[in-house]
């Protein structure tokens, strides 16, 4: 398997380092089955979001207790947020005009008829952080069908969800107001 930082070359030749974004032209020789891969979630990011959210939850529980309202549903915890979302990965194999075969990964859902064997394609690729993985397709132009594909995988923000992000932002604002009030009383 070729590293993500290098373009595949003929046997015995020196591999050429690919730039940050590169175009590959070729014919699809194989489309592998789709499989799921987890998005890595930093424990520091989860701790920051949960810490800021804890402030909002504590204030909302205090208000719910004062007005004797039922408390909210249980919140997502550390283990749930630490396990990132899965996104589909499909690997395709391209053969260029010189007969060199190059693997390319597509992150995100790919419809069944979007790419087929023997389709002529132009693929904008970007190297991945892991040097042992093939380049990731950013944009795919199927020259056979005239279709343009822009695959998109899951993100960290879609994993957290808008409610948790809003709660953590509100918690940061409340913490900022509390710190500002404490600093004001000292002077």
MARNU-593167 format. One record per residue (C-alpha): z, x, y. Coordinates in steps of 0.5 Angstrom, whole numbers, plus 500, padded with zeros to 3 digits. Layout:
N
ZXY/...
END
This chain:
187
500500500/498502507/504503512/503499518/502505523/496507520/489504519/487505511/481510510/477513505/481517499/482524501/481522509/487523514/489516516/488514523/494512527/493505530/495503537/500497539/494492538/488493534/482490532/479489525/472487523/471485516/470480510/476477506/476479499/483476497/488471500/494472497/499466495/504464501/511466500/517466505/521472509/527471513/528473520/533478521/539475526/543481529/551479528/552481535/547476538/550471533/557473536/555472543/552465542/558463538/563466543/560463549/559456545/567456543/569456550/564449551/567446545/574448547/573444553/570438550/575438545/580438550/577432554/576428547/583429546/585426553/581420553/582419545/575419543/573422536/571429536/564431535/561433528/562440525/558445528/554450525/558457523/557464522/554464515/549459517/547462523/547469520/542467515/536467519/530462518/524463513/517463516/511463511/507470510/500470507/497477506/489477506/485483504/479485508/473490507/470493512/462495513/464502510/467498503/475500506/480495504/485493508/491489507/493484513/499480514/499473517/506470519/506463520/503457516/496457514/492451513/488451506/481451509/483456515/481462511/477463505/474469500/468472503/469469510/467474516/473475520/475479527/483480527/487482532/493486529/499489531/503494527/510492525/517495525/517496518/512502517/511500509/508493511/501492513/499490520/501483522/495479525/496476532/489472532/484471527/477469529/473466523/466468524/463464519/466458521/467459528/475457528/480461532/487462529/493464532/499464527/506463530/512465525/519462526/523465532/531466533/531461538/528456534/533458529/539457534/536450536/536447543/543444543/547451541/543455546/545450552/552450549/552457550/549457557/554452559/560456556/557462560/557458566/564456565/567463564/563465570/567460574/573462571/573469572/571468579/577463581/581468578/578474582/579469588/586468587/588475586/585477593/
END
